Amino acid sequence: MNTPKIAFICASLRKESINKKLESGMIRLFEKKGAKTHVINLNEFQMPIFHGDLKIPENVKSLTKLLETFDGIVITTPEYNGCLPPLLKNMIDWTSADSIDYIKNAIWGIASATPGPMSGIMCMRQLNFILNRLGGEVLSQQVGCGNAASSLDSDGNLISQPALNFAEKMCEMMIKRIDQKN
């Protein structure tokens, strides 16, 4: 078995983002299982609002090329007004205009932390639909972390159920599926 390479993308740029904390906790779970992890900070790939008449920016091409190097990609995302955050949708629109190979070739994990009890379920459904529509293989086990203030400690470790169980299952499923593909 090769060491799986997993990228993590947080769809929130806020410094104190609960989804950044969730990402940190999930990274630790994957590393404990032997995965090599890499954080992709979307702040380093600033891009204009998607417009089909614009030429694909070079930083988008760089991001797409980087994403193609991973076996798995985990997105942690907030839910804004029951939808994907514009940052995430814009990133998908731009990179998929460049190439969808990274979407087709990676195994995808979706997670969301919210301050309330609903755990980003609407956003996760939308993201699942988009990635599947573009040919991605999205794991059936998603990580919904509602009431994040009591579900995550200050380092982002999941400390309550069922979110911890969801994250552990997602981690196991992704590593197993990557191993099957290789």
Buried (B, 14 or more C-beta within 10 A) or exposed (E): EEEBBBBBBBBBEEEEBBBBBBBBBBBBBBEEBEBEBBEBEBEEBEBEEBEEEEEBBEEBBEBBBBBBEBBBBBBBBBBBEEEBBEBBBBBBBBBBBBBBBBBEBBBBBBBBBBEEEBBBBBBBBBBBEBBEEBEBBBBEBBBBBBBBEEBBEEEBBBEBEBBBEBBBBBBEBBBBBBEEEE
